[in-house]
Amino acid sequence: MFTGIVHAVGRIVCTQPFVLDAGKLALGDVRIGDSICVQGCCLTVTKKAGRRLSFDVSKETLRVTAGLEHPGAVNLEKSLALGDRLGGHLVTGHVDGVGACASVAGSSYAFQVPAALARYIARKGSVTVDGVSLTVNVVRGRTFEVNLIPHTLKVTTLGRLAAGAKVNLEVDLVARYVERILGPTQ
């Protein structure tokens, strides 16, 4: 479980095997088998060597995510421990779908979501974009808008986004459970 509050920006060094440089992420308590949210995707540490972390990334994970298939900057967050602050919202690191940045206008960013996810996006609700917990300001059909403050742009990879860029999306965990509870029984 994560919060969507990015701890550091790291860099994918290679994809076969999948190795990243952890940047400024504190690694003193990171162990083999720990979960790290990498660009919104929960991955398990398989090797630790200095500032480098290795992970097994399946073909299925690569098929349903964006930004893990080539070297580059990635958002990193260590998993929650009991008693940690919950500064963002509850995030599983299970990517629900790949969306796209529709537009950038100053601090306002618009994202297009797959049709199957649009129902889970609510005004003033939470959404995770590339592992970053954000508050939705506007919803229009399959598009939602957020405002990004300078701090978020500085400490995450979101500042690199331009129209057309693919992003990993995770909808609000509570919305998924509400749908399951209120939906038809199977």
RASUL-V385625 format. One record per backbone hydrogen bond with DSSP energy under -1.0 kcal/mol. CO is the residue of the C=O (numbers start at 1). NH is the residue of the N-H. E is the energy in kcal/mol with one decimal. If there is no record, write none. Layout:
co:CO nh:NH e:E
co:CO nh:NH e:E
//
This chain:
co:1 nh:80 e:-3.1
co:2 nh:91 e:-2.3
co:3 nh:89 e:-2.2
co:4 nh:133 e:-2.7
co:8 nh:76 e:-2.5
co:10 nh:74 e:-2.1
co:11 nh:21 e:-3.0
co:14 nh:19 e:-2.5
co:18 nh:55 e:-2.2
co:19 nh:13 e:-2.7
co:19 nh:14 e:-1.6
co:20 nh:53 e:-2.6
co:21 nh:11 e:-2.4
co:22 nh:25 e:-2.4
co:27 nh:30 e:-1.4
co:31 nh:34 e:-2.1
co:34 nh:45 e:-2.8
co:35 nh:79 e:-1.3
co:36 nh:43 e:-2.7
co:37 nh:77 e:-1.4
co:38 nh:41 e:-1.5
co:41 nh:38 e:-3.0
co:43 nh:36 e:-2.8
co:45 nh:33 e:-2.8
co:47 nh:54 e:-2.7
co:49 nh:52 e:-2.0
co:51 nh:22 e:-3.1
co:52 nh:49 e:-2.7
co:53 nh:20 e:-2.7
co:54 nh:46 e:-3.1
co:54 nh:47 e:-1.1
co:58 nh:62 e:-2.1
co:59 nh:63 e:-2.0
co:60 nh:64 e:-1.7
co:72 nh:12 e:-3.3
co:74 nh:10 e:-2.8
co:75 nh:39 e:-2.8
co:76 nh:7 e:-2.6
co:76 nh:8 e:-1.5
co:77 nh:37 e:-3.2
co:81 nh:84 e:-2.5
co:91 nh:2 e:-3.5
co:93 nh:42 e:-3.0
co:97 nh:169 e:-2.8
co:99 nh:167 e:-2.1
co:100 nh:112 e:-3.0
co:101 nh:164 e:-3.6
co:103 nh:110 e:-2.6
co:105 nh:108 e:-2.0
co:107 nh:148 e:-2.9
co:108 nh:105 e:-2.9
co:109 nh:146 e:-2.5
co:110 nh:102 e:-2.8
co:110 nh:103 e:-1.4
co:111 nh:144 e:-2.3
co:112 nh:100 e:-2.0
co:114 nh:117 e:-1.8
co:114 nh:118 e:-1.1
co:117 nh:120 e:-2.1
co:118 nh:121 e:-1.5
co:122 nh:125 e:-2.5
co:125 nh:136 e:-2.6
co:127 nh:134 e:-2.8
co:128 nh:170 e:-1.9
co:129 nh:132 e:-1.8
co:132 nh:129 e:-2.1
co:134 nh:127 e:-2.0
co:136 nh:124 e:-2.9
co:138 nh:145 e:-2.4
co:140 nh:143 e:-2.2
co:142 nh:113 e:-2.9
co:143 nh:140 e:-3.2
co:144 nh:111 e:-2.9
co:145 nh:137 e:-3.2
co:145 nh:138 e:-1.2
co:146 nh:109 e:-2.9
co:149 nh:153 e:-2.0
co:150 nh:154 e:-2.0
co:151 nh:155 e:-2.1
co:157 nh:160 e:-1.8
co:158 nh:161 e:-1.7
co:162 nh:165 e:-2.4
co:165 nh:101 e:-2.8
co:167 nh:99 e:-2.5
co:168 nh:130 e:-2.9
co:169 nh:96 e:-2.5
co:169 nh:97 e:-1.4
co:170 nh:128 e:-2.4
co:172 nh:176 e:-1.4
co:173 nh:177 e:-1.7
co:174 nh:178 e:-2.7
co:175 nh:179 e:-2.1
co:176 nh:180 e:-1.9
co:177 nh:181 e:-2.6
co:178 nh:182 e:-2.8
co:179 nh:183 e:-2.0
//
